[in-house]
């Protein structure tokens, strides 16, 4: 129910021929440009192998496998990936990618889910979505689907109902609302949800009359650009004393959006400084040395909007394991220039990124580069650790000053120390929710994409 568009790719149907008993494991055979857009299974696979040999960050570690043993080009692509280093490369249909990143559209019901110790709970709901119309809110638990209780989060049938791949699918859900004594059943029909990547931009006045800007930001998509500018204009006009950036559910997206966001946070002191240096494999030093891949902080958006610049000495960033990729770039890129105080859990650990490559209606995202900040820092494959550890709090609304992560940030802003969580390290780990199981079908939610 995460409004995350369908998974998979639009690759051609598998060949009907039977593979030989001892198929040959092929290496690259030609240049990608010469093999592109030959839209047969064999043609697509030839392009995949040649392209990975050219652009993949770990091309020299690829183990050749027989292409004929894989029924689809996407399966062959996945088999060639260096899994010991790469848990992020993926394929998807070009239409799905364009809908999500360009238009902010996602097929589903508009509710984002997490697995909290085996319970399927709602983290937030998109305004105007089917879930919103059914008054489903943060903290609610989905306990049944189409008349059957959820006994395991691995049921294929129930996953298909939760995460439809086409509009028009209607399913019933048994919902236990937060603090409710009994459950209720609602029917919802999947639609193309118009996502709001900036869900909140509020100014909180503390008891000691400090003004704290709170920004809830969920996706680095193209449609986020104008709402982000408007939010920072609001914060600048209000004269906020501190900023809390809530990216606990933000898996990343376009790197230029991350650059613009970091530029507005960093203000005048970061202008013309390096935000992130992209480093490609040793076959492409011309890219690593290209000024276009040395991303500086900016004062104009892609739409030539003047960016409102804050001039604060620090920023609080609320994180979980779902804070990924372009989101981590914001944290890492700002760190050499200001105090970045992370609160919550360690981030996902993706210092790598892609350049989208389209072939035969499929978009391929192979890891092509890693990124470092102006101090040469990067490589956070185990995630960026929080300054103050705190578990996500589904019992309070996002933006509520009593919500655990936000409350911790507000407390730190006054005392410069982490408030006691009330939980041991093991308890914090148990209380930290993980993405719902079907999130693996939507790998484009965890991205650092150059466009």
C-alpha positions, 0 to 999 in steps of 0.5 A, a space after each residue: 500500500 506504499 503508493 510505489 508503482 509496480 516492480 519489474 521491467 518491460 523486457 521482451 518475452 523469453 525465447 522459446 528455444 531450449 538452452 544447450 546442455 553446456 551453455 557458454 558464459 559469454 564476455 562482452 562482445 562489442 561496444 554498447 553504442 553498436 549493440 543498443 536497441 536491438 530489441 530481441 532477448 539475445 540483442 538486449 543481453 548483448 548490450 547489457 554485457 557490453 554496457 556493464 563492462 563499460 560503465 559499471 563501477 565494479 566491471 572488473 569483478 563481474 563473473 561471466 554467466 551463460 546468457 541463455 540460461 536466463 529467461 529475461 534480459 533483466 534476470 541476466 542483468 541481475 545475475 551479472 551484478 557483483 552482489 558482494 558490493 552491490 545491493 542497489 543496481 536494478 532495472 525497471 520499465 522506463 514508463 514507471 521511472 518517468 512517472 515516479 521521478 518526473 511526475 511524482 506519480 505512484 500506483 497504489 493507495 497512498 499509504 506508506 508502510 513499515 514492518 514493525 516487529 512483524 506488524 504492518 503499520 502505516 508511517 504516513 499517508 498522501 493527502 487526497 489518496 484512497 487511504 486518506 479518504 478512508 481516514 487511515 493515518 500514521 500508526 494504523 495497523 493492517 491486520 487482514 487483506 481480502 478477508 484473510 488475516 496477515 499471518 506472514 509478511 511473505 504471502 505472495 497473494 497479500 503482497 499483490 493486493 498491498 502493492 498493485 501494479 496497475 490502477 483499478 485493482 480493488 481490495 479490502 483491508 482490515 485496519 486497526 487504527 491507533 488506540 482503537 479498541 476494534 478493527 474496521 474493514 475498508 475497500 480501496 481501489 488503486 489509483 495513480 497517486 500524485 505524491 506530495 514530496 514535501 508533506 510538512 513545512 511548519 514553524 514550531 515555537 518552543 516554550 523559550 520562544 525559539 523558532 524551529 523550522 520543521 521540513 518533512 521531505 520524502 522524495 528527491 523527485 522533480 516535482 519537489 523543486 518548487 515546494 522546497 523553494 517555497 518552504 525555505 522562503 517561509 522559513 527565511 521569512 519567519 527567521 527560524 533559529 534552527 532547522 529540523 530536516 525530517 528525511 526518515 522515509 526519504 530514499 533519495 532520487 535526483 542528485 540535483 534536488 539534493 544539491 539545491 536542498 543542501 544549498 538552501 540549508 548551507 546558505 551563503 557560506 557554502 556558495 561555490 564550494 564543492 557539494 559532491 565529487 562523482 568518481 567513475 571507474 578507471 575506464 572513464 577518467 574523463 567523466 571523473 575530471 569533467 566539471 559537470 560531475 563536480 557538483 558545487 552548491 548553487 543559488 539557482 534551481 534547475 527552473 532558474 528560481 532564486 534559492 532562499 538561503 538560510 544562514 544557520 550554523 547547524 541543521 538537525 536531520 532525522 534519519 532511519 535505515 530508509 534514509 538513503 542515497 541522495 539523502 545521504 549526500 545532503 548530510 555528507 555534502 554539508 558536513 564540512 561546512 556546518 554542524 549536521 546533527 543526525 537523530 534516529 537510526 543509521 542511514 542505509 549506506 549507499 555512497 553510490 549512484 547511477 546515470 539512467 540508461 534506456 534500452 528497448 523500453 527498459 531503464 537500466 540503473 547500474 552503479 556507475 560512481 561513488 561520491 565524496 564531499 569537499 573533504 574527500 569523505 564518503 564510503 559510508 557503506 554501513 550507513 551514517 551513524 546518528 549523533 543521538 539514537 532514537 527509534 521511530 515513534 508511530 504513536 505520534 503524528 509527524 510534526 508533533 513536538 512530542 514525537 520521539 525523533 523531533 522531540 529529541 532534536 528540539 531537546 538537543 537544540 536547547 541543551 546541546 546533548 542527547 536526551 535519555 531515550 529510555 531504551 537500551 541499545 537492544 530495545 532501540 534495535 527492536 523498536 526500529 521499524 524496517 521497510 515493508 517487505 514489498 519495498 524490494 519491488 521498488 528499488 528506485 526509491 533508494 537512489 542517487 541519480 544524475 540527470 
